[in-house]
Amino acid sequence: MSNAGKSLLCAALCRIFKQDGYRAAPFKSQNMALNSFITRSGGEMGRAQVVQAEAAGILPDVRMNPILLKPTTDVGSQVIINGHALGNMSAMEYYRRKKEFIPAVLESYNSLSRDCDILVIEGAGSPVELNLRDDDIVNMGFAALVDAPVLLVGDIDRGGIFAQLYGTTALLSPDERARVKGLVVNKFRGDKKIFDSGISMLEELCGIPVAGVLPYMHVDIDDEDSLTERFAGDRERKLIDVTVVKLPRISNFTDFSPFERYKNVSLRYISKPYELRDADLILLPGTKSTISDLRWLRESGMESALKKAVSGGTPLFGICGGFQMLGRSVRDPDLVEAAGICDIDGMGLLEMDTVFIGEKIQSQTRGVFEGVEGLLSPLNGLEYEGYEIHMGRSESKIPPLMGRGKVYGSYIHGLFDAPGICDAVLKAVCDDKGVAFEALSTFDPLEFKQNQYDLLADTARANLDMELIYKIVERQI
């Protein structure tokens, strides 16, 4: 099922194989997520495979995620094939056509496999959605296409681990069941000796060995999608309180993960106007539906609360879609966003107008900040890097950071990951508030990320039967 821990287990295996001297790479034939990334070649892919590629010590490549679905409505998505948008499709149209995309998926898989020793393939959701089995190209259907052995992961933290693992294997066809070479019990809390009898029961019921019982791991690695625990609204406020407006179609929320890695900074995702009270910095994130989410801001009272906070001196920073909302207007004459609205007034906090056209901008970008005024002027002279991914165009020449007073915006995703950027922003906020930046306990974010991947791998290695897993990889069982 979703959120059983497949993505993190794949990242752990990629790291373990790297540590053991293999060239490993992740692969997921079809991903549905609003969290995406732009590669050096300008292709768009899901961030889960970016994390896994980082764990494997290699550059992200669109071949790792040949189909990306980015929901635009509850019944439709933008369909991205091999890194480039094909267009918006309803769910019915996509399911009717998705077998057309199998050649592109296999081309990516075969090309990537020639460059690697081991491919770690991630499925999606459950492998036994019976009504979708005939057209499956991401779970057991894909495993059959490439003759891959399978590990089945269950989430014991939710309860029902026997129903999950035995129920799933019981619903698999005989051929599919023969592909499952190992079971993994994930997110175990407490003394694992208590579960020894459970392991024996699972192996007897399923006729498949248990390849490991993984503890509930506390590692700071980017989440894949909106099931993230980061959206919990009960986070404690700390010395510097940073709030992110949780838009209905929020995308690339991992842009703000660097703020979480300071001891005395709280990062809260909020959706009620009163939750903005006393924030020290407000972040307006990207979205797959700028117009719809701008209308939500207006109807929910959040826009009024944001303007009140700005007038009271609270800094506001928008990224991508959030940046577009800060301008004077957003126009979509060709209904590119499929929101059914051609024109909408922006928040009027920046001198900028946005028009949506059919061709998506997607590229990596880097440079040096210059000409930044106001609160964030200390950014001048610092190097930035990241990536742009948006349909709308705003003016002919938009600087990497646009702003006035305490309101700023940028099209650059990943901006706060660049060395020194998050430090400079938080130092400016601290100076504005009259507190010492040193009290936040800064650190090296790149070193921290690598340490987290190693922690993930070391914990997984200690709790997996790696001898069994290598036998599965080498087709000895």
Beta strands, then each sheet from edge to edge (+ up, - down):
strand 1: 24-27
strand 2: 30-32
strand 3: 36-38
strand 4: 44-46
strand 5: 67-73
strand 6: 76-81
strand 7: 84-90
strand 8: 118-121
strand 9: 150-155
strand 10: 180-188
strand 11: 210-215
strand 12: 240-245
strand 13: 250-251
strand 14: 265-270
strand 15: 281-284
strand 16: 286-287
strand 17: 316-319
strand 18: 329-331
strand 19: 343-345
strand 20: 353-368
strand 21: 383-394
strand 22: 402-404
strand 23: 407-410
sheet 1: 1+ 8+
sheet 2: 2+ 5+ 6- 7+
sheet 3: 3+ 4-
sheet 4: 9+ 10+ 11+
sheet 5: 14+ 12+ 15+ 17+ 23+ 22-
sheet 6: 13+ 16-
sheet 7: 19+ 18- 20- 21+
end
